[in-house]
Amino acid sequence: MQIEENRSGDPLALSRLNTDRGTVRLAASGEIDICNAGRLRATIETIVSEPATRRLTVDFADLNYIDSMGVSALIMGMRLSQHNGTEFGVVNPRGEVLRVLQILGLDRALAPAG
């Protein structure tokens, strides 16, 4: 099942794809900033809290920008996932987004297991 969400004028689009065996892929495109990081945070929290979710992969292939609030949402997702026994990882960061994660030392911490 795929769910897409984009609010008019919001630079962040989220697309959820439920795959097999409890794996969820959440694609984020556009920009994550102080104005919309709460939506990313809430979406991650909802997915990770679902009993059927075994793994959440956040795909940043089409993400162009992330600020400290977006990074905070990712850290919250990682911690909540650890608490719930869910695998959590970020894939395909590039450009500025990858650079931010590298500077903060999160590129490895947020890499998916295996």
LOKETI-935810 format. One record per residue: x, y, z of N, C-alpha, C in turn; residue in one letter. Coordinates in steps of 0.05 Angstrom, whole numbers, plus 32768, in hexadecimal, padded with zeros to 4 digits. Example, Ala and Ser with C-alpha at 12.3 -4.5 7.8 and 13.67 -1.06 7.14 Angstrom:
BEGIN
81087F8E809C80F67FA6809C81087FBE809CA/81017FD3808E81117FEB808F81028001809DS/
//
This chain:
BEGIN
80117FE98000800080008000801280198000M/800B802C7FF0801A80457FEF8008805C7FF6Q/8013806D80088004808480108016809C800AI/800B80B07FFC801B80C87FF7800E80DF8005E/801E80F1800F80148108801C802581208015E/80188135800C8025814F800780108164800AN/80168176801C8003818C8021800A81A3800ER/7FF681B080047FFB81C67FF2800E81DB7FFES/802381E17FEF803681F47FF8804C81E9800AG/804981D18013805D81C58025807381BA8014D/808C81C1801A80A381B7800A80AA8199800FP/809B818C802280A181708028808B815E801FL/8092814A8010807F813580088088811B8014A/8075810C8020807A80F2802C806A80DD801DL/807780C78018806A80B1800A807180978018S/805C80898022806080718031805A80598020R/806B804580218067802C8012806B80158026L/80568006802B80587FEE803B80617FD78029N/80777FCA803080807FB48020807C7F9A8030T/80897F85802A80857F6B803680917F6A8052D/80857F59806280907F51807D80967F68808FR/80847F7B809080877F9180A4809A7FA7809DG/80A37FA8808480B57FBD807C80A67FD48070T/80AC7FEC8079809F8005806F80B580178064V/80B08021804C80C38034804080B4804F803FR/80C18063804B80B6807E804C80C88090803BL/80BE8099802480CE80AA801380C780C7801AA/80DC80D7801E80D980F4802380E58103800CA/80D68115800180E181257FEB80DD81437FF0S/80EF81537FE680ED81707FEA80FF81798000G/80F38186801481038192802A80F6818C8045E/81078186805980FE818380748109819A8084I/80F781AA809080FF81C1809F80EE81C480B8D/80F281D980C780E481DE80E080C581DE80DCI/80BC81E680C4809F81E880BF809281CD80BAC/80A181B880B28094819F80AB80A1818780B9N/80B6818B80C880C4817580D580B1816680E8A/809E817480F4808B81678106807A815280F8G/8074815780DF8065814480CF8075812B80C9R/808F812F80C380A0811880C080A3810880DAL/80A6811680EF80A9810A810A809080F98110R/80788105810C805F80F78112805C80DF8100A/806380E180E7806180CB80D4807380B480DDT/808C80BA80E3809E80A680ED809480998106I/808B80A981198080809E81328069808B812DE/80578093811C80408082811680488067810AT/805A806880F68063805080E98072803D80FCI/80848049810C80948038811E8083802C8134V/806E803A813C805C803181518048801B8148S/80468017812F803380038125803F7FE7812BE/80307FD58137803B7FBB813F80467FAB8127P/803B7FAE811080447F9E80F8805E7FA880EDA/80677FC080F480807FCB80E980987FBE80F5T/80A87FB280E580C27FA680EE80DA7FB780E5R/80D67FC580CF80EC7FD580C480E07FEE80B6R/80ED800580BC80E6801E80AE80FF802880A0L/80FC802C808681128038807781088053806CT/81178068807381108083806A812280898052V/8115808E803B812480928022812680AF801CD/813F80B9801A814480D58016814F80DB7FF9F/814A80C97FE6815480CD7FCB814B80E77FBFA/813380F07FC6812981097FBA812781207FCED/8136811E7FE4813681337FF8814D81467FF2L/814781607FF2815C81747FEB816781838003N/81588183801A81608194803081558187804AY/81658189805F815C8182807A81698195808EI/8159819E80A1816481AF80B6816581A080D1D/816C81AE80E6816F81A0810081558193810AS/813F819F810481258193810C8120817880FEM/8128817780E58126815E80D58138814980E1G/8151815180E78164813F80F381598135810EV/814D8146811D8141813F8137812B812A8133S/811B812D811E810681198119811280FE8112A/812980FE8104813680E480FE814280D78117L/814E80E78128815980DC8141814380D18152I/812C80DF8154811580D58163810C80BB8157M/810B80B9813D810280A0812F811580898135G/812F808F81358143807A813B814080718158M/813C8083816B8139807B81878120806C818CR/810A8075818080F08067818480F2804B8177L/80FF804981618102802F81548112801C8166S/8127802681718137801681838126800C819BQ/8116801E81A68105801881BC80F1800281B5H/80E68004819C80D17FF1819380DC7FD88186N/80F67FD7818381027FBF817680FE7FBF8157G/80FB7FD7814C80F77FDA812F81117FE38123T/81187FD8810B812F7FE180FD81287FFC80F0E/813C800E80F08137802980E58150803180D6F/814C803D80BF8163804680AF815B805B809BG/816F806B8093816C807F807E817C80778066V/81708077804F817F806F8036817E80868022V/819280858011819480987FFA819680B58000N/81A380BD801781A780DA801B81BC80E38007P/81B980FC7FFD81CC81067FE981CF81247FEDR/81E3812F7FE181E8814C7FE181E981577FFDG/81DB816E800081DA817C801A81D0816A8031E/81BD815A802B81B18148804081C78135804AV/81D58128803881EA8116804082008125804FL/8207813C8047821B814C8054821381538071R/81FA815A807581F18160809081F3814780A2V/81EA8131809781EC811880A78209811080ADL/821B8114809A8237810F809E8244812180B3Q/823E813B80B18249814E80C58240814780E1I/8228813D80E4821D813680FE8224811A8107L/8232810B80F5823980F080FB822180DD80FBG/820C80E480ED81F480D480ED81F280C380D4L/820380C780C0820180B780A88204809980AED/8215809280C08219807680C78204806D80DCR/81FE807E80EF81EA8077810381CF807280F8A/81C8808080E281AD807D80D681AD806A80BEL/81C4805F80B881C5804B80A281B6803280AAA/81A7802680978198800E809E81AB7FF780A5P/81A17FE680B681B17FCE80BE81B27FBB80A6A/81C87FAD80A581CB7F98809181D17FA28077G/
//
